[in-house]
Amino acid sequence: MAHLQTTTRVPALWAVAYGPRRSGTVRFLARCLLRVRTFARDLALTDHTGSGGY
């Protein structure tokens, strides 16, 4: 990731990924989904930056 961006809202998935009341498997899957979501967002944003995001 070339730069840090602040998010305007915290997705509901964060509560599942880092909440203490979930099982380890559910938290692991939620964290994987958050990583995929972040990757897809960064990939989409590279089309809108002048240097390709790097």
N, C-alpha and C positions, 0 to 999 in steps of 0.2 A: 504494500500500500504506500503510495507516494506521499500522501498527506492525511492528516486527521480531520475529520469533520464532526461537528457536534450534531447530534440528532435532536429533532424537535419533539419527538415523542418516543417513549419506550414501548416496544412492541409487547404484546401479551405473552409472547414466547419467552421473553426474559424471565417472567415470573415462574414459568415452568422450568426453565433451564437452571435457575439459581435459587429456586425455592427449597426450603428445607423439608417440605412435606411430601416430596415426590420421591419415587424410587430411583435408584442409580441408573437404571436402564432408560427410564423416561427422561431424566436430566441429560444423559449422554446424547440421546437422539435429538432433544431440543437444542442442545449446543451445536450439534452437527447442522441442523437446519438453520441456525443463526449464522454459521460460517458460510453456508451456501447462499443465504440471502445477501450477506455482505459482499461476497464475491460477485454475485450477479449484479448488484448495485454498482460496484466499482467498475465492472466490465461495461455497463451501460454508460457510466459517466466518462469513460475514456473517449467515447465518440464526441463528447461535448467540450473537451479541453484542447487547447492549441497544440500542446506537445504530446498528445496521446496519453496524458496522465503521468508521464515520467519526466 
